[in-house]
Amino acid sequence: MAENTVKIDISFQSLVEAISSLEIAEKQQLWELLEAELFPDEEDSPEDITEIEAARADYKAGDYITFDEYTIQRARKSKSTNLLATRA
């Protein structure tokens, strides 16, 4: 079967604006397409794919913390650990 090719001229800014208007699911599809184009030789193992899908599901469900929240939690844990160590 012959492959059809279409080439169009579009400014990068127009492309960025078009991407910004996409829904999350469409952006994820685009991400996967770009990932496959940029890293064609890097195949994910079935375990990696499962972990990635689980992480995406968690994110979509709102089950995540921001980096700032994470650093605050880590700082609190470090303080607690240091207090216990100095008391021992």
C-alpha positions in Angstrom: 0.0 0.0 0.0 1.4 3.4 -1.0 2.0 5.9 1.8 0.3 9.3 1.5 2.3 12.3 2.6 1.0 15.7 3.3 3.3 18.6 4.1 2.1 21.9 5.4 3.7 25.1 6.5 2.6 26.2 9.9 4.4 28.6 12.3 5.7 27.2 15.5 3.6 29.7 17.5 0.4 28.5 15.6 1.4 24.9 16.5 1.9 25.8 20.2 -1.5 27.5 20.2 -3.2 24.5 18.6 -1.6 22.2 21.1 -2.7 24.4 24.0 -6.3 24.1 22.8 -6.2 20.3 22.9 -8.0 18.2 25.6 -5.8 16.2 28.0 -6.5 12.9 26.3 -5.4 14.4 22.9 -2.3 15.9 24.5 -1.4 12.5 25.9 -1.8 11.0 22.4 0.4 13.7 21.0 3.0 13.0 23.8 3.0 9.3 22.9 3.5 10.1 19.2 6.3 12.5 19.9 8.0 10.1 22.3 7.9 7.3 19.7 9.3 9.7 17.1 12.1 11.1 19.4 13.1 7.8 20.9 12.3 5.0 18.4 14.8 2.5 19.7 13.8 2.8 23.4 11.1 0.2 23.9 9.4 0.1 27.3 9.1 -3.2 29.0 5.6 -4.5 29.9 6.4 -3.6 33.6 7.4 -0.1 32.6 4.2 0.4 30.6 2.1 -0.9 33.5 3.8 1.6 35.9 3.4 4.5 33.4 -0.3 3.7 32.9 -0.8 3.5 36.7 1.0 6.8 37.2 -1.1 8.5 34.6 -4.3 7.1 36.1 -3.3 8.3 39.5 -2.5 11.8 38.1 -5.8 11.9 36.3 -7.6 10.9 39.5 -5.9 13.7 41.4 -3.7 11.3 43.4 -0.5 13.3 43.4 1.4 15.9 45.3 3.3 18.9 44.0 7.1 19.1 44.2 6.7 21.9 46.9 4.5 19.6 49.0 6.9 16.8 48.6 9.9 18.9 49.7 7.9 20.1 52.8 7.1 16.5 53.7 10.7 15.4 53.3 11.9 18.3 55.4 9.4 17.3 58.2 10.6 13.7 58.0 14.3 14.8 58.2 13.5 17.0 61.3 11.7 14.1 63.0 14.5 11.7 62.2 17.1 14.2 63.5 15.2 14.7 66.7 15.0 11.0 67.4 18.7 10.6 66.7 19.7 13.4 69.0 17.5 12.0 71.8 19.0 8.5 71.6 
